[in-house]
Amino acid sequence: MGKLADVAVAGVYQTHQGDLSDRSQPSVWWESARGACADAGLSLGDIDGIVGDGPLDPGLRERMPAPGIAEQLGHPLRFHARSAVGAGSTASGLNLAAYAVSHGLAEVVVVVNAVAGRGAGYASANRDEAVAAMAKLSGPYEYVYGTTRVSDCAVMAMRHMHDYGTTAEQLAEIAVAQRHGATLHPLSVHGHRGELTIDEVTGSRLVADPLHLLDCCSINQGGGAIVVTSAARAEGLGRHVPVVLLGYGEGHSHIDPNAAEKLTEFPAARMAADTAFGMAGVRRDEIDVAGIGDHFTIGVLIGLEDAGFCGRGEGGAFVSGGGTAIGGRLPTNTSGGFLSFSHAGLCGIFTLIEVVEQLRHEAGPRQVAAARLGFVSGVGGVQQAFSAAVLGRA
């Protein structure tokens, strides 16, 4: 039986992010899986495990994806599992893949996120339909009164401002820093729109006070995948420096946002981070680059506090002056995050991929100098479920 550090992310891949309504979800799924395998120096034929859903073909192939994928690959799969951490499920899937490899249940595991076509609900290309579907992700006692994802998070932001003096300008710093990263990533949704200023963020229309339009993530489509195998095999493939999983943790606390004990801190997130850092034997001040779930700017600010990178109520000061920008005190979501890179489906995989590319030293103009340790926080819903991972350059 192995340990987490014996397991590595060997390959990553991301499609163009944006409007893929002219493509089928299965085609984007297979493109992502094939691309990640090729990046690792492997082929689809090497896959013997999957985490998550497969190509969403109708019938049993949708309800039991592993047999459907095995049929198309032409050989049986040894492992299949699903994670359930909301949008962070694909990022948390890294842990399940690592478990399979380290325990000899599989040798090459793929984790794939793919959203395309003209599906209904969250996967819809129709933004109004997608927003309506997401509004129902909490319990039935809230959305009937008109709450949405943004209104839930706006309440958190307003409370943080009330309790700690956090300002709209400090939240805007996060959006500005992440848009800069997106301008340096050719696959990003919003990079082509150019840089943002704090005034542009705070001057954009209010969506739910105090959150402005540019404090909010986009809704789009896209695909991405990772390949996980043993660190020894990844090194032997010789394609990239292996990025190993050093520590992992989860925390789950509530469904209805009104069931949260506080609106500005989430103990389940700290539980996940403490578990991951404790397992890794790494201090917070050793982390070179981070990925924090950023459906809205307030999520990054509270996420940094919950993960222990700064004290409670200190998030505003921490992000000020470009604190989370490339070259800042803790570069965070350096590809643009959900705000500016992509918010497609179970989008946590994009957060993970960016940290992997940073630790490989393959992020190009976005590269954080000499990055060796990274932290990834996946979040589901409105701070309801969390995963945390510490990764290292082998």
Sine and cosine of phi, psi and omega as CSV:
sin_phi,cos_phi,sin_psi,cos_psi,sin_omega,cos_omega
0.00,0.00,0.80,-0.60,-0.05,-1.00
-1.00,0.01,-0.16,-0.99,0.05,-1.00
-0.79,-0.62,0.19,-0.98,-0.10,-0.99
-0.84,0.54,-0.65,0.76,-0.07,-1.00
-0.91,0.41,-0.19,0.98,0.07,-1.00
-0.99,0.10,0.00,1.00,-0.10,-1.00
-0.89,-0.45,0.62,-0.78,-0.07,-1.00
-0.69,-0.72,0.47,-0.88,0.25,-0.97
-0.99,0.16,0.91,-0.42,-0.08,-1.00
-0.99,-0.16,-0.39,0.92,-0.04,-1.00
-0.52,-0.85,0.54,-0.84,0.06,-1.00
-0.66,-0.75,0.39,-0.92,0.03,-1.00
-0.34,-0.94,0.58,-0.81,0.10,-0.99
-0.66,-0.75,0.66,-0.75,0.07,-1.00
-1.00,0.10,0.05,-1.00,0.23,-0.97
-0.85,0.53,0.64,-0.77,0.01,-1.00
-0.95,-0.31,0.71,-0.70,0.00,-1.00
0.42,-0.91,-0.81,-0.59,0.01,-1.00
-0.98,-0.19,0.95,-0.30,0.04,-1.00
-0.92,-0.40,0.51,0.86,-0.05,-1.00
-0.92,0.40,-0.28,0.96,0.03,-1.00
-1.00,0.04,0.04,1.00,0.01,-1.00
-0.88,-0.47,0.34,-0.94,0.06,-1.00
-1.00,0.02,0.50,-0.87,0.05,-1.00
-0.86,0.51,-0.70,0.71,0.03,-1.00
-0.85,0.53,-0.61,0.79,-0.02,-1.00
-0.91,0.42,-0.61,0.79,0.02,-1.00
-0.95,0.30,-0.59,0.81,0.05,-1.00
-0.86,0.51,-0.78,0.63,-0.06,-1.00
-0.93,0.36,-0.59,0.81,0.09,-1.00
-0.86,0.52,-0.69,0.72,-0.04,-1.00
-0.91,0.40,-0.72,0.70,0.00,-1.00
-0.89,0.45,-0.71,0.70,0.00,-1.00
-0.89,0.46,-0.66,0.75,-0.01,-1.00
-0.91,0.42,-0.66,0.75,0.02,-1.00
-0.92,0.40,-0.63,0.78,0.05,-1.00
-0.89,0.45,-0.71,0.70,0.00,-1.00
-0.88,0.47,-0.62,0.78,0.02,-1.00
-0.88,0.47,-0.54,0.84,0.00,-1.00
-0.99,0.14,-0.24,0.97,-0.12,-0.99
1.00,0.05,0.40,0.92,0.01,-1.00
-0.87,-0.49,0.01,-1.00,0.06,-1.00
-0.79,-0.61,0.20,-0.98,0.06,-1.00
-0.84,0.54,-0.50,0.87,0.00,-1.00
-0.92,0.40,-0.28,0.96,0.02,-1.00
-0.99,0.13,-0.26,0.97,-0.07,-1.00
-0.93,0.37,0.79,-0.61,0.14,-0.99
-0.77,-0.64,0.19,0.98,0.08,-1.00
-0.43,-0.90,0.52,-0.85,0.09,-1.00
-0.70,-0.71,0.48,-0.88,0.13,-0.99
-0.84,-0.54,0.77,-0.63,0.03,-1.00
0.98,-0.20,-0.22,-0.98,0.01,-1.00
-0.99,0.11,0.36,-0.93,0.04,-1.00
-0.98,-0.22,-0.34,-0.94,0.12,-0.99
-0.86,0.51,0.79,-0.61,-0.15,-0.99
-0.99,0.15,0.87,0.50,0.13,-0.99
-0.95,0.32,0.50,-0.87,-0.05,-1.00
-0.94,0.35,0.28,-0.96,0.07,-1.00
0.98,0.18,-0.55,-0.84,-0.09,-1.00
-0.90,0.44,-0.47,0.88,0.01,-1.00
-0.90,0.44,-0.45,0.89,0.04,-1.00
-0.99,0.12,-0.65,0.76,-0.04,-1.00
-0.98,0.19,-0.46,0.89,0.05,-1.00
-0.77,-0.64,0.98,0.18,-0.15,-0.99
-0.91,0.41,-0.54,0.84,-0.09,-1.00
-0.88,0.48,-0.74,0.68,0.05,-1.00
-0.88,0.48,-0.59,0.81,0.03,-1.00
-0.90,0.43,-0.66,0.75,0.04,-1.00
-0.93,0.38,-0.67,0.74,0.02,-1.00
-0.85,0.52,-0.67,0.74,0.01,-1.00
-0.86,0.51,-0.68,0.74,-0.02,-1.00
-0.97,0.24,-0.51,0.86,0.06,-1.00
-0.96,0.27,-0.44,0.90,0.00,-1.00
1.00,0.04,0.22,0.97,0.09,-1.00
-0.44,-0.90,0.43,-0.90,-0.03,-1.00
-0.92,0.40,0.47,-0.88,0.15,-0.99
-0.99,-0.15,0.55,-0.83,-0.03,-1.00
-1.00,-0.09,-0.26,0.97,-0.12,-0.99
-0.46,-0.89,0.67,-0.75,0.16,-0.99
-0.52,-0.85,0.69,-0.72,0.06,-1.00
-0.49,-0.87,0.31,-0.95,0.07,-1.00
-0.80,-0.60,0.60,-0.80,0.15,-0.99
-0.97,-0.24,0.37,-0.93,-0.03,-1.00
-0.67,-0.74,0.93,0.38,0.03,-1.00
-0.86,-0.50,0.67,0.74,0.03,-1.00
0.84,0.54,-0.69,-0.72,-0.01,-1.00
-0.87,0.49,-0.39,0.92,0.01,-1.00
-1.00,0.10,0.09,1.00,-0.10,-0.99
-0.88,0.47,-0.59,0.80,-0.01,-1.00
-0.95,0.32,-0.59,0.81,0.07,-1.00
-0.92,0.39,-0.68,0.74,0.01,-1.00
-0.94,0.33,-0.32,0.95,0.08,-1.00
-0.88,0.48,-0.36,0.93,0.08,-1.00
-0.84,0.54,-0.64,0.77,-0.01,-1.00
-0.91,0.42,-0.67,0.74,0.02,-1.00
-0.91,0.41,-0.64,0.77,0.05,-1.00
-0.90,0.44,-0.67,0.74,0.02,-1.00
-0.90,0.44,-0.64,0.77,0.04,-1.00
-0.87,0.50,-0.72,0.70,-0.02,-1.00
-0.87,0.49,-0.71,0.70,-0.04,-1.00
-0.94,0.35,-0.70,0.71,-0.06,-1.00
-0.93,0.35,-0.37,0.93,0.01,-1.00
-0.97,-0.23,0.19,0.98,0.08,-1.00
0.96,0.28,0.32,0.95,0.00,-1.00
-1.00,0.06,-0.30,0.95,0.04,-1.00
-0.30,-0.96,0.32,-0.95,0.02,-1.00
-0.94,-0.34,-0.53,0.85,-0.01,-1.00
-0.68,-0.73,0.92,-0.40,-0.07,-1.00
-0.88,-0.48,0.71,-0.71,0.06,-1.00
-0.94,-0.33,0.59,-0.81,0.14,-0.99
-0.85,-0.53,0.84,-0.54,-0.15,-0.99
-0.78,-0.63,0.64,-0.77,0.18,-0.98
-0.83,-0.56,0.79,-0.61,0.00,-1.00
-0.57,-0.82,0.81,-0.58,0.05,-1.00
-0.75,-0.66,0.85,-0.52,-0.01,-1.00
-0.30,-0.95,0.07,-1.00,0.05,-1.00
0.99,0.12,-0.33,-0.95,-0.06,-1.00
-0.86,-0.51,0.71,0.70,0.01,-1.00
-0.93,0.37,0.08,-1.00,-0.02,-1.00
-0.99,-0.14,0.19,-0.98,0.13,-0.99
0.92,0.40,-0.66,-0.75,-0.10,-1.00
-0.86,0.51,-0.54,0.84,-0.04,-1.00
-1.00,0.09,0.04,1.00,-0.07,-1.00
-0.94,0.35,0.55,-0.83,0.13,-0.99
-0.97,0.22,-0.22,0.98,0.04,-1.00
-0.99,0.11,0.92,-0.39,-0.11,-0.99
-0.89,0.46,-0.64,0.77,-0.01,-1.00
-0.89,0.46,-0.66,0.75,0.01,-1.00
-0.92,0.40,-0.64,0.77,0.01,-1.00
-0.91,0.41,-0.67,0.74,0.03,-1.00
-0.88,0.47,-0.68,0.74,0.01,-1.00
-0.89,0.45,-0.64,0.77,0.01,-1.00
-0.91,0.40,-0.66,0.75,-0.01,-1.00
-0.93,0.38,-0.49,0.87,-0.01,-1.00
-0.89,0.46,-0.41,0.91,-0.05,-1.00
-1.00,-0.04,0.14,0.99,-0.05,-1.00
-0.96,0.27,-0.30,0.95,0.12,-0.99
-1.00,-0.02,-0.13,-0.99,-0.09,-1.00
-0.93,0.36,0.19,-0.98,-0.10,-0.99
-0.97,0.24,-0.06,1.00,-0.08,-1.00
-1.00,-0.07,0.04,1.00,-0.05,-1.00
-0.85,-0.52,-0.77,0.64,-0.13,-0.99
-0.91,0.41,-0.37,0.93,0.03,-1.00
-0.91,0.42,-0.30,0.95,0.04,-1.00
-1.00,-0.10,0.12,0.99,0.11,-0.99
0.99,-0.14,0.16,0.99,0.03,-1.00
-0.94,0.34,0.47,-0.88,0.07,-1.00
-0.70,-0.71,0.08,-1.00,0.05,-1.00
-0.83,0.56,-0.69,0.72,-0.08,-1.00
-0.94,0.33,-0.59,0.81,0.01,-1.00
-0.93,0.36,-0.60,0.80,0.07,-1.00
-0.86,0.51,-0.72,0.70,-0.04,-1.00
-0.97,0.26,-0.45,0.89,0.07,-1.00
-0.90,0.43,-0.60,0.80,0.05,-1.00
-0.89,0.46,-0.65,0.76,0.05,-1.00
-0.88,0.48,-0.71,0.71,-0.02,-1.00
-0.90,0.44,-0.69,0.72,-0.01,-1.00
-0.88,0.47,-0.65,0.76,0.01,-1.00
-0.92,0.38,-0.63,0.77,0.02,-1.00
-0.90,0.44,-0.64,0.77,0.05,-1.00
-0.90,0.43,-0.67,0.75,-0.01,-1.00
-0.91,0.41,-0.71,0.71,-0.10,-0.99
-0.97,0.23,-0.58,0.82,-0.21,-0.98
-0.83,-0.56,-0.02,1.00,0.01,-1.00
0.98,0.22,0.27,0.96,0.05,-1.00
-0.86,0.51,0.58,-0.81,-0.09,-1.00
-0.90,-0.44,0.34,-0.94,0.08,-1.00
-0.88,0.48,-0.54,0.84,0.01,-1.00
-0.92,0.40,-0.59,0.81,0.04,-1.00
-0.93,0.38,-0.67,0.74,0.10,-1.00
-0.87,0.49,-0.64,0.77,-0.01,-1.00
-0.89,0.46,-0.51,0.86,0.04,-1.00
-0.82,0.58,-0.61,0.79,-0.02,-1.00
-0.91,0.40,-0.74,0.67,0.01,-1.00
-0.89,0.46,-0.63,0.77,0.00,-1.00
-0.90,0.43,-0.72,0.69,-0.01,-1.00
-0.88,0.47,-0.67,0.74,-0.06,-1.00
-0.96,0.28,-0.56,0.83,0.07,-1.00
-0.89,0.45,-0.60,0.80,0.05,-1.00
-0.85,0.52,-0.71,0.70,0.04,-1.00
-0.87,0.49,-0.63,0.77,-0.01,-1.00
-0.90,0.43,-0.55,0.83,0.02,-1.00
-0.91,0.41,-0.31,0.95,-0.02,-1.00
-0.99,-0.16,0.07,1.00,-0.01,-1.00
-0.88,-0.48,0.90,-0.44,-0.12,-0.99
-0.92,0.39,-0.29,0.96,-0.04,-1.00
-1.00,-0.08,-0.06,1.00,-0.14,-0.99
-0.94,0.33,0.43,-0.90,0.01,-1.00
-0.94,0.34,-0.69,0.72,-0.16,-0.99
-0.93,-0.36,-0.01,1.00,-0.03,-1.00
-0.85,0.53,-0.57,0.82,-0.03,-1.00
-0.93,0.38,-0.24,0.97,0.00,-1.00
-0.98,0.19,-0.20,0.98,0.05,-1.00
1.00,0.01,-0.01,-1.00,-0.06,-1.00
-0.92,0.40,0.35,-0.94,0.12,-0.99
-0.92,-0.40,0.36,-0.93,0.18,-0.98
-0.89,-0.45,0.32,-0.95,0.04,-1.00
-0.86,0.52,-0.65,0.76,0.00,-1.00
-0.90,0.44,-0.59,0.81,0.03,-1.00
-0.91,0.41,-0.61,0.79,0.02,-1.00
-0.92,0.38,-0.79,0.61,-0.05,-1.00
-0.94,0.33,-0.32,0.95,0.04,-1.00
-1.00,-0.03,-0.15,0.99,0.07,-1.00
-0.95,0.32,0.37,-0.93,-0.15,-0.99
-0.89,0.45,0.56,-0.83,0.09,-1.00
-0.94,0.35,0.74,-0.67,0.09,-1.00
-0.99,-0.14,-0.75,0.66,0.13,-0.99
-0.50,-0.87,0.94,-0.35,-0.09,-1.00
-0.78,0.62,0.82,-0.57,0.23,0.97
-0.98,-0.20,0.27,0.96,-0.07,-1.00
-1.00,0.05,0.80,-0.60,0.04,-1.00
-1.00,-0.04,0.19,-0.98,-0.01,-1.00
-0.79,0.62,-0.68,0.73,-0.08,-1.00
-0.99,0.12,0.06,1.00,0.21,-0.98
-1.00,0.03,-0.08,1.00,-0.17,-0.99
-0.93,-0.37,0.55,-0.83,0.05,-1.00
-0.96,0.29,0.32,-0.95,0.07,-1.00
-1.00,0.03,0.18,-0.98,0.16,-0.99
-0.88,-0.47,0.85,-0.52,-0.08,-1.00
-0.46,-0.89,-0.15,-0.99,-0.01,-1.00
-0.82,-0.57,0.28,-0.96,0.01,-1.00
0.31,-0.95,0.06,-1.00,-0.01,-1.00
-0.65,-0.76,0.38,-0.93,0.06,-1.00
-0.28,-0.96,0.42,-0.91,-0.03,-1.00
-0.43,-0.90,0.43,-0.91,0.16,-0.99
-0.80,-0.60,0.40,-0.91,0.11,-0.99
-0.87,-0.49,0.77,-0.64,-0.02,-1.00
-0.89,-0.45,0.73,-0.69,0.06,-1.00
-0.50,-0.86,-0.10,-1.00,0.02,-1.00
-0.93,0.36,0.50,-0.87,0.01,-1.00
-0.87,0.49,-0.61,0.79,-0.01,-1.00
-0.90,0.43,-0.68,0.73,0.01,-1.00
-0.92,0.39,-0.67,0.75,0.01,-1.00
-0.86,0.51,-0.68,0.73,0.02,-1.00
-0.91,0.41,-0.63,0.78,-0.01,-1.00
-0.92,0.40,-0.46,0.89,0.03,-1.00
-0.93,0.37,-0.45,0.89,0.15,-0.99
0.94,0.34,0.28,0.96,-0.04,-1.00
-1.00,0.04,-0.63,0.78,-0.08,-1.00
-0.54,-0.84,0.32,-0.95,0.20,-0.98
-0.91,0.42,0.83,-0.56,0.01,-1.00
-0.89,0.45,0.62,-0.79,0.11,-0.99
-0.94,-0.34,0.89,-0.45,-0.14,-0.99
-0.98,-0.20,0.50,-0.87,0.07,-1.00
-1.00,0.04,0.90,-0.43,-0.06,-1.00
-1.00,-0.08,-0.51,0.86,-0.02,-1.00
-0.33,-0.94,0.46,-0.89,-0.06,-1.00
-0.50,-0.87,0.55,-0.83,0.08,-1.00
-0.42,-0.91,0.33,-0.94,0.06,-1.00
-0.72,-0.70,0.29,-0.96,0.11,-0.99
-0.44,-0.90,0.70,-0.71,-0.03,-1.00
-0.70,-0.71,0.73,-0.69,-0.17,-0.99
-0.73,-0.69,-0.64,0.77,-0.12,-0.99
-0.30,-0.95,0.25,-0.97,0.12,-0.99
-0.95,-0.31,-0.87,0.50,0.02,-1.00
-0.94,0.33,0.83,-0.56,0.03,-1.00
-0.80,0.60,-0.51,0.86,0.00,-1.00
-0.96,0.28,-0.09,1.00,0.07,-1.00
-1.00,0.03,-0.14,0.99,0.03,-1.00
-0.93,0.37,0.67,-0.75,-0.03,-1.00
-0.90,0.43,-0.61,0.79,0.02,-1.00
-0.68,-0.73,0.38,-0.92,-0.02,-1.00
-1.00,-0.09,-0.13,0.99,-0.09,-1.00
-0.86,-0.51,-0.01,1.00,0.07,-1.00
-0.48,-0.87,0.57,-0.82,-0.12,-0.99
-0.74,-0.67,0.98,-0.17,-0.08,-1.00
-0.83,0.55,-0.49,0.87,0.01,-1.00
-0.90,0.43,-0.54,0.84,0.05,-1.00
-0.93,0.36,-0.67,0.74,0.04,-1.00
-0.91,0.42,-0.61,0.79,0.05,-1.00
-0.85,0.52,-0.72,0.69,0.01,-1.00
-0.88,0.47,-0.72,0.69,-0.03,-1.00
-0.91,0.41,-0.70,0.71,0.00,-1.00
-0.87,0.50,-0.65,0.76,0.02,-1.00
-0.89,0.45,-0.71,0.70,-0.03,-1.00
-0.91,0.42,-0.72,0.69,0.00,-1.00
-0.92,0.39,-0.63,0.78,0.02,-1.00
-0.90,0.44,-0.67,0.74,0.02,-1.00
-0.91,0.42,-0.63,0.78,-0.06,-1.00
-0.98,0.22,-0.39,0.92,-0.09,-1.00
0.92,0.38,0.59,0.80,-0.07,-1.00
-0.85,-0.52,0.61,-0.79,0.07,-1.00
-1.00,0.02,0.41,-0.91,0.05,-1.00
-0.86,0.51,-0.64,0.77,-0.08,-1.00
-0.96,0.26,-0.02,1.00,0.08,-1.00
-1.00,-0.03,-0.20,0.98,-0.04,-1.00
-0.95,0.30,0.75,-0.66,-0.03,-1.00
-1.00,-0.10,-0.50,0.87,-0.07,-1.00
-0.49,-0.87,0.58,-0.82,-0.07,-1.00
-0.73,-0.68,0.41,-0.91,0.17,-0.98
-0.79,-0.62,0.87,-0.49,-0.06,-1.00
-0.84,-0.54,0.79,-0.61,0.02,-1.00
-0.77,0.64,0.81,-0.58,-0.20,-0.98
-0.73,-0.68,0.82,0.57,0.10,-0.99
-0.83,0.55,-0.56,0.83,0.07,-1.00
-0.62,-0.79,0.38,-0.93,-0.06,-1.00
-0.85,0.52,-0.57,0.82,-0.01,-1.00
-0.89,0.46,-0.47,0.88,0.02,-1.00
-0.90,0.44,-0.59,0.81,0.04,-1.00
-0.93,0.37,-0.72,0.69,-0.06,-1.00
-0.88,0.47,-0.76,0.65,0.03,-1.00
-0.93,0.36,-0.57,0.82,0.02,-1.00
-0.89,0.46,-0.61,0.79,0.05,-1.00
-0.91,0.42,-0.64,0.77,0.04,-1.00
-0.93,0.37,-0.73,0.68,-0.02,-1.00
-0.89,0.46,-0.56,0.83,0.01,-1.00
-0.98,0.22,-0.18,0.98,0.07,-1.00
1.00,-0.01,0.26,0.97,0.03,-1.00
-0.98,0.19,-0.31,0.95,0.11,-0.99
-0.46,-0.89,0.19,-0.98,-0.05,-1.00
-0.97,0.23,0.21,-0.98,0.02,-1.00
-0.89,0.45,0.79,-0.61,-0.02,-1.00
0.99,0.10,-0.04,1.00,-0.04,-1.00
-0.99,-0.12,0.04,1.00,-0.06,-1.00
-0.87,0.49,-0.63,0.78,0.00,-1.00
-0.86,0.51,-0.72,0.69,0.02,-1.00
-0.92,0.38,-0.57,0.82,-0.04,-1.00
-0.90,0.44,-0.64,0.76,-0.05,-1.00
-1.00,0.08,-0.23,0.97,-0.04,-1.00
-0.91,0.42,0.47,-0.88,0.03,-1.00
0.92,0.40,0.49,0.87,0.00,-1.00
0.97,0.25,0.53,0.85,-0.05,-1.00
-0.87,0.50,-0.52,0.86,0.00,-1.00
-0.97,-0.25,0.12,0.99,0.00,-1.00
-0.98,0.21,0.28,-0.96,0.14,-0.99
-0.86,0.51,0.83,-0.56,-0.09,-1.00
1.00,-0.05,-0.09,1.00,0.03,-1.00
-0.99,0.11,-0.11,-0.99,-0.07,-1.00
-0.91,0.40,-0.52,0.85,0.12,-0.99
-0.54,-0.84,1.00,-0.01,0.03,-1.00
-0.83,0.56,0.80,-0.60,-0.14,-0.99
-0.71,-0.70,0.73,-0.68,0.01,-1.00
0.80,0.60,0.83,0.56,-0.18,-0.98
-0.95,0.31,-0.21,0.98,0.08,-1.00
-1.00,0.01,-0.14,0.99,-0.05,-1.00
0.86,-0.51,-0.30,0.96,0.03,-1.00
0.90,0.44,-0.23,-0.97,0.04,-1.00
-0.91,0.41,-0.49,0.87,-0.04,-1.00
-0.89,0.45,-0.64,0.77,-0.12,-0.99
-0.73,-0.68,-0.31,0.95,0.05,-1.00
-1.00,0.01,-0.90,0.43,0.00,-1.00
-0.20,-0.98,0.65,-0.76,0.14,-0.99
-0.82,-0.58,0.86,0.50,-0.06,-1.00
-0.98,-0.18,0.91,-0.42,0.12,-0.99
0.86,0.51,-0.72,-0.69,0.03,-1.00
-0.99,0.14,0.98,0.22,-0.31,-0.95
-0.98,0.21,-0.05,1.00,0.02,-1.00
-0.85,0.53,-0.40,0.91,-0.01,-1.00
-0.90,0.43,-0.50,0.87,0.02,-1.00
-0.93,0.36,-0.61,0.80,0.08,-1.00
-0.87,0.49,-0.72,0.70,0.00,-1.00
-0.90,0.44,-0.71,0.70,-0.04,-1.00
-0.87,0.49,-0.65,0.76,-0.01,-1.00
-0.89,0.45,-0.66,0.75,0.03,-1.00
-0.91,0.41,-0.63,0.78,0.05,-1.00
-0.87,0.49,-0.72,0.69,-0.01,-1.00
-0.90,0.43,-0.58,0.81,0.07,-1.00
-0.90,0.44,-0.69,0.72,-0.03,-1.00
-0.95,0.30,-0.39,0.92,0.12,-0.99
-0.97,0.24,-0.26,0.97,-0.15,-0.99
0.90,0.43,0.68,0.74,-0.01,-1.00
-0.83,-0.56,0.44,0.90,-0.05,-1.00
-1.00,-0.04,0.09,1.00,0.08,-1.00
0.88,0.48,-0.75,-0.66,-0.05,-1.00
-0.93,0.37,-0.20,0.98,0.04,-1.00
-1.00,0.02,-0.04,1.00,-0.20,-0.98
-0.88,0.47,0.77,-0.64,0.14,-0.99
-0.99,0.10,0.84,-0.54,-0.13,-0.99
-0.84,0.54,0.77,-0.63,0.14,-0.99
0.84,0.55,0.53,0.85,-0.01,-1.00
-0.91,0.40,0.80,-0.61,0.00,-1.00
-0.82,-0.57,-0.45,0.90,-0.01,-1.00
-0.78,-0.62,0.67,-0.74,-0.01,-1.00
-0.73,-0.68,0.39,-0.92,0.02,-1.00
-0.79,-0.62,0.69,-0.72,0.02,-1.00
-0.79,-0.61,0.80,-0.60,0.07,-1.00
-0.89,-0.45,0.87,-0.50,0.08,-1.00
-0.98,-0.19,0.63,-0.77,-0.02,-1.00
-0.74,-0.67,0.62,-0.79,0.05,-1.00
-0.92,-0.39,0.74,-0.67,0.06,-1.00
0.91,0.42,-0.63,-0.78,0.01,-1.00
-0.99,-0.16,0.97,0.25,0.03,-1.00
0.82,0.57,0.69,0.72,-0.04,-1.00
-0.98,-0.19,-0.52,0.85,-0.01,-1.00
-0.62,-0.79,0.57,-0.82,-0.13,-0.99
-0.65,-0.76,0.53,-0.85,0.25,-0.97
-0.74,-0.67,0.42,-0.91,0.01,-1.00
-0.60,-0.80,0.64,-0.76,0.00,-1.00
-0.63,-0.77,0.64,-0.77,0.14,-0.99
-0.94,-0.34,0.81,-0.59,-0.02,-1.00
-0.86,-0.51,0.43,-0.90,-0.01,-1.00
-0.65,-0.76,0.47,-0.88,0.08,-1.00
-0.98,0.20,0.85,-0.53,-0.09,-1.00
-0.92,0.39,0.00,0.00,0.00,0.00
